Amino acid sequence: MSESIGEAIKRIRKGKMTQKELAEKTGLAEITIRQYEHGDYEPKHENIKKIAAALGVHLADLAPDRYPVAFESPESYEAAWLAGGGHHGREGDLKVIRYNVTRLNDDGVREVAEKTDAMVKSGKYKILDKNRADHLD
């Protein structure tokens, strides 16, 4: 079983700062940090971003299942994009999409989900070749 977000927060935080210091850096309540670390609550995307920034880590370091891509920095993402001429092939483009989604607030993530769902439902962009599809519905 993989490490929970709360366990990752606690592991990374220990030795760097107290729960109180993390709370102060993120603007969250100390009890909220404690509840995340104990697994009482799952942090929302916006709070994961705040915690990652305060701890100096990537979203993927806290929740690799939820945020599977970690670029070293926004600058390295831009460099990778430019080096690929703005296109990385299917796998590279999927990584870029995942990375960009981690930079959106909850409303932005919801809008991306709605738009991509509409694109698939339209049929225009749907993969028809079963050999190329990661999975089909």
C-alpha positions in Angstrom: 0.0 0.0 0.0 1.3 3.4 -0.9 1.9 6.2 1.6 -1.0 8.5 2.2 -0.8 12.3 1.6 -0.9 12.8 5.4 1.9 10.4 6.0 4.0 12.1 3.3 3.3 15.5 4.8 4.4 14.3 8.2 7.5 12.5 6.9 8.7 15.5 4.9 7.8 18.0 7.6 9.6 16.2 10.4 13.1 17.6 10.9 12.2 20.8 8.8 9.5 22.4 10.9 6.8 21.8 13.5 3.1 21.5 12.7 2.6 25.0 14.0 5.3 26.4 11.7 3.8 24.6 8.7 0.4 26.0 9.6 1.8 29.5 9.8 3.6 29.2 6.4 0.4 27.8 4.7 -2.2 30.0 6.4 -4.0 26.8 7.6 -4.9 26.0 11.1 -2.5 23.8 13.1 -5.4 21.4 13.9 -5.9 21.1 10.1 -2.3 20.0 9.6 -2.6 17.6 12.4 -5.8 16.1 10.9 -4.2 15.7 7.5 -1.2 14.0 9.1 -3.4 11.6 11.1 -5.5 10.8 8.0 -8.7 12.3 9.5 -9.2 14.4 6.4 -7.8 14.5 2.8 -6.5 17.9 1.9 -8.1 19.7 -1.1 -5.9 20.5 -4.1 -5.4 24.2 -3.1 -4.2 23.1 0.4 -1.8 20.5 -1.1 -0.3 23.2 -3.2 0.2 25.4 -0.1 1.7 22.6 1.9 4.0 21.5 -1.0 5.2 25.1 -1.4 5.8 25.6 2.3 7.8 22.3 2.5 9.7 23.1 -0.7 8.6 19.9 -2.5 6.6 19.0 -5.6 2.9 17.9 -5.5 4.1 14.6 -6.7 6.3 14.2 -3.6 3.2 14.4 -1.4 0.8 12.5 -3.6 2.4 10.6 -6.5 -0.8 8.7 -7.3 -2.7 12.0 -7.6 0.1 14.0 -9.2 2.2 11.6 -11.1 4.5 14.1 -12.8 7.1 16.3 -11.2 9.2 18.7 -13.2 12.0 20.3 -11.3 10.4 23.8 -11.7 8.1 25.7 -13.9 11.2 26.8 -15.8 12.2 23.1 -16.5 8.7 22.5 -17.7 9.0 25.4 -20.1 12.4 24.3 -21.3 11.1 20.7 -21.9 8.2 22.1 -23.8 10.4 24.4 -26.0 13.0 21.7 -26.6 10.2 19.5 -27.9 9.1 22.2 -30.3 5.9 22.6 -28.3 5.1 18.9 -28.7 6.4 15.8 -27.0 4.5 13.1 -28.6 1.5 11.5 -26.9 3.3 10.5 -23.6 5.1 13.8 -23.3 1.9 15.7 -24.0 0.1 13.7 -21.3 2.9 14.6 -18.9 2.5 18.3 -19.7 -1.3 18.1 -19.3 -0.9 16.4 -15.9 1.7 19.0 -14.8 -0.5 21.9 -15.9 -3.5 20.5 -14.2 -1.6 20.4 -10.9 -1.1 24.2 -11.3 -4.8 24.9 -11.5 -7.2 25.7 -8.6 -10.3 23.5 -8.0 -12.5 25.4 -10.5 -9.8 25.1 -13.2 -9.5 21.4 -12.7 -13.3 21.0 -12.9 -13.4 23.0 -16.1 -10.6 20.9 -17.6 -12.5 17.7 -16.7 -15.7 19.1 -18.3 -14.0 20.2 -21.5 -12.1 17.0 -22.0 -15.2 14.9 -21.3 -17.1 17.0 -23.9 -14.2 16.4 -26.4 -14.3 12.6 -25.9 -18.1 12.6 -26.1 -18.0 14.6 -29.4 -16.2 11.7 -31.0 -13.9 14.1 -32.9 -11.0 13.5 -30.6 -11.7 10.0 -29.3 -9.2 7.3 -30.0 -10.8 4.7 -32.3 -7.8 2.4 -32.7 -8.0 0.0 -29.8 -4.2 -0.6 -30.0 -3.5 3.0 -29.2 -6.0 3.5 -26.4 -4.9 3.3 -22.8 -8.4 2.2 -22.1 -11.8 2.6 -23.8 -15.1 2.9 -22.1 
